[in-house]
Amino acid sequence: MGMTEKTNLAIDIDGVICDWQGHLKKLVDEHLEPETQDYLTDWDKIREVKDLKTGRTIASFAFKEWLQELHSNSPVLGDPLPVIETLKEHFNIHYVTHRLPTRETAEWLLRHGFRGELMFKKNKLDAPCPVIVDDYSVTLRDYERRYRIAICFDQPWNRMDNFKYRIHEFNQLPEALRQAGIMR
């Protein structure tokens, strides 16, 4: 790699820079009576946990009635933007998401000041990035299996999983990148 070439860095949106899950919990608390709170620590459970009033799963609300609301109005998680701006000196920033392509996602990023390439990927391994910051254990393990660098953004649903690199706050990302040997 030449002196002017930058490494591509993939940053997941939901659960890393966007509090989609927190906004979903708020909507659930306001409108539903979930049969259990398991979905708070295992986000795959939103496909199983049902609303006691309607019998429908939380996922059916999240991905149908509330999808536009979640993609448009979820708050930023923490304060990642200053860190991302400093990383642009060393990296090409790619926001990589499993979301279906919608204008709400691009508008959310722009409204909150996130500049970089937006990539909608069914499989995040298809992103041309040797490094990813994500909260989803399956994606992180897949990255590691492909000899890529996976940095786990700590969330309740991934705390039982061990990863070589884990950050609890976004401002810890530069140090994790240094530890991984891809940033001085």
C-alpha positions as CSV (number, residue, x, y, z in Angstrom):
1,M,0.0,0.0,0.0
2,G,1.4,3.4,-1.0
3,M,1.8,6.3,1.4
4,T,-1.4,8.0,0.1
5,E,-3.6,5.0,0.1
6,K,-6.0,4.6,3.0
7,T,-7.5,1.4,4.5
8,N,-11.2,0.9,4.1
9,L,-13.0,0.9,7.5
10,A,-16.5,-0.5,7.8
11,I,-18.7,0.9,10.5
12,D,-22.1,-0.7,11.2
13,I,-25.0,1.6,11.8
14,D,-27.5,0.0,14.1
15,G,-26.1,-0.7,17.6
16,V,-22.9,1.1,16.8
17,I,-23.6,4.7,15.8
18,C,-27.4,4.6,15.8
19,D,-29.5,3.6,18.8
20,W,-32.0,1.7,16.8
21,Q,-32.5,-0.9,19.5
22,G,-33.0,1.8,22.2
23,H,-35.6,3.5,20.0
24,L,-37.3,0.2,19.4
25,K,-37.4,-0.5,23.2
26,K,-39.0,3.0,23.7
27,L,-41.7,2.1,21.1
28,V,-42.3,-1.3,22.6
29,D,-42.6,0.3,26.1
30,E,-45.1,2.9,24.7
31,H,-47.3,0.6,22.6
32,L,-46.9,-3.1,23.4
33,E,-46.9,-5.6,26.3
34,P,-44.1,-8.1,25.4
35,E,-44.4,-11.5,26.9
36,T,-40.7,-11.3,28.0
37,Q,-37.8,-8.8,28.0
38,D,-35.4,-11.4,26.5
39,Y,-35.1,-9.3,23.3
40,L,-33.1,-6.7,25.3
41,T,-30.1,-9.0,25.7
42,D,-30.6,-11.2,22.6
43,W,-31.7,-9.1,19.6
44,D,-32.5,-12.2,17.5
45,K,-35.4,-12.8,19.9
46,I,-37.4,-9.9,18.4
47,R,-38.5,-12.5,15.9
48,E,-39.8,-14.7,18.7
49,V,-41.0,-12.4,21.5
50,K,-44.7,-11.6,21.1
51,D,-47.0,-8.8,22.1
52,L,-49.5,-10.1,24.6
53,K,-52.3,-7.9,23.2
54,T,-52.0,-8.8,19.5
55,G,-50.0,-12.0,19.5
56,R,-47.6,-10.5,16.9
57,T,-43.9,-10.5,17.3
58,I,-41.8,-7.4,18.1
59,A,-40.1,-7.9,14.7
60,S,-43.5,-7.6,12.9
61,F,-43.9,-4.1,14.4
62,A,-40.2,-3.2,14.0
63,F,-40.0,-4.2,10.3
64,K,-43.5,-3.1,9.2
65,E,-45.3,-0.4,11.1
66,W,-42.3,1.2,12.8
67,L,-39.5,0.7,10.2
68,Q,-39.6,4.3,8.8
69,E,-39.7,5.7,12.3
70,L,-36.8,3.6,13.4
71,H,-34.7,4.4,10.4
72,S,-35.5,8.1,10.5
73,N,-35.7,9.1,14.1
74,S,-33.5,6.8,16.2
75,P,-30.9,8.9,18.1
76,V,-27.2,8.8,17.6
77,L,-25.6,6.3,20.0
78,G,-23.0,8.2,22.1
79,D,-20.8,10.7,20.4
80,P,-19.0,8.8,17.6
81,L,-18.8,11.7,15.0
82,P,-15.6,13.4,16.4
83,V,-13.8,10.1,16.5
84,I,-14.9,9.2,12.9
85,E,-13.8,12.6,11.7
86,T,-10.3,12.1,13.1
87,L,-10.1,8.6,11.6
88,K,-10.7,10.0,8.1
89,E,-7.1,10.9,8.0
90,H,-6.2,7.2,8.0
91,F,-9.3,5.5,6.6
92,N,-12.0,5.6,4.0
93,I,-15.1,5.4,6.0
94,H,-17.9,3.0,4.8
95,Y,-21.2,2.8,6.7
96,V,-22.2,-0.8,6.2
97,T,-25.7,-2.0,7.1
98,H,-28.1,-5.0,6.7
99,R,-31.0,-2.5,6.3
100,L,-32.9,-2.6,3.1
101,P,-31.9,0.3,0.9
102,T,-34.1,3.3,1.8
103,R,-33.6,7.0,1.6
104,E,-34.2,7.3,5.3
105,T,-30.9,5.7,6.1
106,A,-28.9,8.1,3.9
107,E,-30.9,11.0,5.2
108,W,-30.3,9.9,8.8
109,L,-26.5,9.7,8.2
110,L,-26.4,13.2,6.6
111,R,-28.6,14.8,9.2
112,H,-26.3,13.7,11.9
113,G,-23.1,14.6,10.0
114,F,-21.9,11.2,9.1
115,R,-20.0,11.5,5.8
116,G,-18.7,8.5,4.0
117,E,-19.8,5.8,1.6
118,L,-23.1,4.1,2.5
119,M,-23.3,0.4,1.6
120,F,-26.4,-1.8,1.9
121,K,-25.1,-5.4,2.2
122,K,-27.0,-8.5,2.9
123,N,-23.6,-10.0,3.8
124,K,-21.2,-7.5,5.2
125,L,-18.3,-9.7,4.1
126,D,-19.0,-8.3,0.6
127,A,-17.9,-4.9,1.8
128,P,-14.4,-4.1,0.5
129,C,-13.1,-3.5,4.0
130,P,-10.5,-5.4,5.9
131,V,-11.8,-3.9,9.2
132,I,-15.3,-3.7,10.7
133,V,-16.8,-2.2,13.8
134,D,-20.0,-4.1,14.5
135,D,-22.2,-5.2,17.4
136,Y,-23.5,-8.4,15.9
137,S,-21.6,-11.5,16.9
138,V,-22.3,-13.4,13.7
139,T,-20.8,-10.7,11.5
140,L,-17.8,-10.3,13.7
141,R,-17.1,-14.0,13.7
142,D,-17.5,-14.2,9.9
143,Y,-15.0,-11.3,9.6
144,E,-12.5,-13.1,11.8
145,R,-12.9,-16.3,9.9
146,R,-11.9,-14.5,6.7
147,Y,-8.7,-13.2,8.4
148,R,-10.1,-9.7,8.7
149,I,-10.1,-7.5,11.7
150,A,-13.3,-7.4,13.7
151,I,-13.8,-4.9,16.5
152,C,-16.8,-5.6,18.7
153,F,-18.8,-2.7,19.8
154,D,-20.0,-3.8,23.3
155,Q,-23.7,-4.4,23.7
156,P,-25.7,-6.6,26.1
157,W,-26.4,-9.0,23.3
158,N,-22.7,-9.7,22.5
159,R,-21.2,-9.8,26.0
160,M,-21.0,-13.6,26.2
161,D,-18.9,-13.7,23.0
162,N,-15.1,-13.3,23.1
163,F,-13.4,-11.1,20.5
164,K,-9.8,-10.1,20.3
165,Y,-10.8,-6.4,20.0
166,R,-13.7,-5.0,22.0
167,I,-14.6,-1.4,22.6
168,H,-17.2,-0.1,25.2
169,E,-17.3,3.5,23.9
170,F,-16.6,4.8,20.4
171,N,-13.7,6.9,21.6
172,Q,-11.8,3.7,22.3
173,L,-11.8,2.8,18.6
174,P,-8.4,4.5,17.7
175,E,-6.7,2.5,20.4
176,A,-8.2,-0.7,19.2
177,L,-7.1,0.1,15.6
178,R,-3.6,0.7,17.0
179,Q,-3.6,-2.6,18.9
180,A,-4.7,-4.3,15.7
181,G,-1.7,-2.8,14.0
182,I,-3.5,-0.9,11.3
183,M,-3.1,2.6,12.7
184,R,-0.1,4.4,14.2
